[in-house]
Amino acid sequence: MSKTVVISGASSGIGFSTAQFLHAKGYKVIGISRSYPKEEYSFHYYLCDITNEVEVVELSKKIGKDYESIDCLINCAGMGVSGAVEHSSYEEVKKIFSVNVFGHFLLTKNLIPLLRKNKNTKIINIGSVAGELIIPFQTFYSMTKAAISAFTEGLRIELEPFNIQVSTVLPGDIKTGFTKNREMPLVIEDSLYGERINNSLKRMAKDEENGMSPISVSKVIYKLINKKRMPISKTVGFTYKSFVFLNRVLPKRLVNFIIKKMYG
Ligand SMILES: NC(=O)c1ccc[n+]([C@@H]2O[C@H](COP(=O)([O-])OP(=O)(O)OC[C@H]3O[C@@H](n4cnc5c(N)ncnc54)[C@H](OP(=O)(O)O)[C@@H]3O)[C@@H](O)[C@H]2O)c1
């Protein structure tokens, strides 16, 4: 029998690519986001703002009624905010944490009962290499992605007795609409920071625009879904795997110095 997969953030980018890929492989795919995909699609879709608890509870009840159980949840919805910490507003910071962290908590909490109904089910959280290598002028984004890795690690142990495995996928730069959708600061240069913010943002955008295709992430997710034992985290692409490895073995000060040279 085909497995049922729920994917948040399925209207574009990595989520859309993964929904299409898994649907083509014979999975029952349920896409979720605040708007429908702009491109043609043939999987099921529900509109939901994952930061709205009432909507998430209603959606989870609806999925339970329509599908009874699910086999995999992919938490992929996300957004970016860039700029200096000093120039960031409390509202902006609350917003990115609402989507990238609390939204994933809400959807996960409400769908765990449906995952528990099947044997060997999975939760795959989309983190980022930027949650391992903390990027200046994207500090809050990095913080949310580091939080997602922590979320995976705690949840993985909590859910082990129920045979629900949890893993984080760490993409590096991926060419999607993410760059265009990123909320930009009002201040990108000032007398204190000089051109540093502007240069850093330009570099980030350039890296993403020259990044890997979203399908490379979809293929990694597909492999994880089919794995008997999922690793705690899986980085996408050889170059980023090397960065994550070096980050774990090199002295923190050296890593911080290299990142300063690149983005600081
Ligand atoms: N692109 C990269 O370089 C890169 C690198 C590492 C990690 N990632 C991560 O990969 C994930 C997908 O990003 P992407 O690159 O595919 O960007 P994207 O094309 O901008 O996709 C973001 C998705 O999140 C959905 N979303 C945003 N806010 C939402 C909300 N409140 N409720 C429900 N859905 C919401 C959007 O749909 P609606 O607007 O329709 O709601 C959209 O489907 C994110 O978690 C991102 O942090 C991306």
The ligand as an ORCA input file, in Angstrom:
! r2SCAN-3c Opt
* xyz 0 1
  N      16.968     27.911     -0.517
  C      18.011     27.678      0.251
  O      19.160     28.064     -0.086
  C      17.839     26.892      1.524
  C      19.003     26.419      2.159
  C      18.889     25.701      3.343
  C      17.629     25.469      3.898
  N      16.515     25.944      3.275
  C      15.220     25.677      3.917
  O      14.391     24.956      3.038
  C      13.019     25.225      3.356
  C      12.271     25.559      2.070
  O      12.810     26.767      1.527
  P      12.832     27.070     -0.036
  O      14.211     27.390     -0.389
  O      12.117     26.018     -0.769
  O      12.043     28.478     -0.045
  P      10.633     28.937     -0.663
  O      10.552     28.559     -2.083
  O      10.503     30.368     -0.292
  O       9.568     28.060      0.152
  C       9.103     28.376      1.428
  C       7.801     27.632      1.656
  O       7.355     27.857      3.003
  C       5.954     28.182      2.972
  N       5.605     28.985      4.132
  C       6.190     30.141      4.558
  N       5.548     30.602      5.644
  C       4.545     29.716      5.932
  C       3.529     29.647      6.937
  N       3.420     30.601      7.882
  N       2.679     28.595      6.922
  C       2.775     27.644      5.963
  N       3.710     27.652      4.978
  C       4.577     28.683      4.976
  C       5.787     28.937      1.642
  O       4.471     28.866      1.160
  P       3.349     30.017      1.268
  O       4.015     31.333      1.058
  O       2.365     29.613      0.219
  O       2.772     29.868      2.638
  C       6.670     28.084      0.734
  O       5.956     26.957      0.278
  C      13.033     26.358      4.382
  O      12.847     25.804      5.672
  C      14.433     26.945      4.242
  O      14.874     27.545      5.440
  C      16.599     26.650      2.100
*
